[in-house]
C-alpha cells in the first residue's frame, strides 16, 4: 500500500506544476514518472508551447539547485562539465564545476550544439558522474536533465543519434493547448514570465526517499515477461532496423513502477506498461527505410510501437 505521506507530497508537487502548466496533466504525470524513476526527459516540440516553462516549474517546485544551459554551436564540453585551473595563491590545481553540477538541469535546444558537446552531457547523464583529468566527480542527487529540442527546424542543428537518444528515459511532446487553456495562459501570461508564487514543496531528501519507494513497487514475473515480449517483437519486426535494447526494457519496467506509485498503487498492471510504451520506447528504435515512406505519421516510430502493442498478447 502506498503511504499517505507519499501521496500527499506527490499531489502537492503535481498541483504546483499544473498551476502553471494548464491542460497538460498527462505530460506532468509523465514528468513525475521520470523524476521518481531517476531518469531524464527529452521535450521535443515546436517553440513556444511551454517546454522551458515546464522545466522551470519542476525545478522551482523542489528545494534544490537548478541550472539552465542554452546550447549553441560554439559551446565546448568544458562549458558544461567544468574546467581545472591553476590557483596561483595556493599553488595547486582546482576544479571549477560546470552547470551540470545541479539537481535539475534544463538543457535548452540540445540539438544546437556539436556532437562532441552533446556526448559530454549525455555521458554525465548516463553514469551520474564527470571524469576530468583522471579525477571522478559525482553529480548531486537527485539529478534530472530536462532537455528540449525543436523537431521541425533543422538549419544549424546536430540531430542526436539513437545511441544518445537512448540515454533519455522518456521523450515527450507537449503539443498546442486547447482553446480554453490557451485563453487562460494569455490571461495569466505564464508563457512569458514564470509566476513568482511557485514555491518549493519538496526537499532533496524527500525526493530521494520517494524515488527509493517507487523502485520497490512490485512487478510480477508475467509482467516482466510481457515487457520482454514487447522488446522482442520490435527486434523481430520488419518495421524496425533497430529494436528495443535491454536498457530500453529496463527503462520500461522502472517507469511502470513509478507510474503505479504516482497513481497510488504498490503494484504494476499491464495498463501501466501499455501507457508508457510509446514515450519510453519510440525514441529508442529505428524505423526500416521501407516503412519510412509507407504512410506513417510524422512520428513513425510512435505509430510502429502502437502497432507492436496491438500484436503482443496482454497477460491476464
Secondary structure, DSSP 4 states (H G I P E B T S, - for coil): ---HHHHHHHHHHHHHHHTTSTT-HHHHHHHHHHHHTT--EEEE--TTSSHHHHHHHHHHTEES-EEEEE--TT--HHHHHEEEEEETTTTEEEEEE-TTSSSEEEEETGGGS-HHHHHHHHHHHHHSEEEETTEEEEPPSS-EEEEEE-SS--TT--PPPHHHHTT-SEEE---PPPHHHHHHHHHHTTTTS--TT----EEHHHHHHHHHHHTTSB--HHHHHHHHHHHHHHHH-TTEEE---HHHHHHHHHHHHHHHHHTT-SB--HHHHHHHHHHHHGGG-EE-HHHHTSS--SSHHHHHHHHHHHHSPPP-
